[in-house]
Amino acid sequence: MARIKEKWQGLSKKRRLLIIAIPILVILGVTGGASFTLKHLGENPSACGKCHIMQPYVKSYYDSNSIDSVHAKAEPKVMCKDCHRVTLVQQTKELIDFVTGNYETPIKQRVQEQDLCANCHTLKGITALVSSKPEFTENPRLSYHLTVRNGKVGCSDPRAELVRCQDCHRVHRAGRNYCATCHSSSFSDPKK
């Protein structure tokens, strides 16, 4: 240790500064490059599809009839990361799992929280949009959205209060009429 101290003291101030500055600059460069790359990947859905098993989801995002494609064409465009929020720790784990081959296919579906939809789509806005469609103006019971009043569901079945956006609106696949699991298309009493 004394020998290192002796060598250090024998260096000019300029050399000591270089010995300290070079590792700091390298660390800053690597950190900046990694940040830029993560930001680029997060804002560019096609980048995800090029490097792993996300290709079917990216394809769906760009050219399907699913909600993800509708969001991709929206103004402003809704990016994958706007709905799929993952922490840096989760991203790192997913990267390690991918590299080691420790992942399931197909990918386990992540169901997003109802509040995530409500960040952009207010009940008032949805009701106004749905109300403007002629098929629902003639029979409001054909749209679940129009049976909601003051946060309460108009359906008499108590299970209807559990209906979430994602029960009908599927992101990477075709939607479904969740109400039809209990009711006929004429919205009679629930099937027994």
ZIRAUR-V968732 format. One record per pair of residues at least 12 apart in sequence whose C-alpha atoms are under 7 Angstrom apart, sorted by the first residue. I is the first residue (numbers start at 1). J is the second residue. If there is no record, write none. Layout:
BEGIN
i | j
I | J
I | J
END
This chain:
BEGIN
i | j
42 | 81
43 | 79
45 | 58
45 | 80
46 | 58
57 | 172
60 | 172
66 | 171
66 | 172
66 | 173
66 | 174
67 | 170
67 | 171
67 | 172
68 | 171
68 | 172
83 | 116
114 | 164
114 | 165
127 | 145
127 | 146
END
